[in-house]
């Protein structure tokens, strides 16, 4: 049974869904949580995710922009 139905009618809809998925997965806080889940100590996970966050912000690939 489906809890919700996603209507994807145009390529733009697919790209929005794709972008939202990657924004969530590559969010620095999400990366930190996954590192902790993999068994890294909190201290090391913080250092790795902080370095990743600097890269993430400089790159700006998954930052939100207005859809116009």
Residue pairs with C-beta under 8 A, 6 or more apart in sequence:
6 17
7 13
8 14
8 17
16 67
19 62
22 62
23 62
23 64
24 30
26 56
26 62
28 49
28 50
28 52
28 53
28 56
29 49
31 48
31 49
31 52
32 45
32 46
32 48
32 49
35 44
35 45
35 48
35 49
36 42
36 45
40 48
56 62
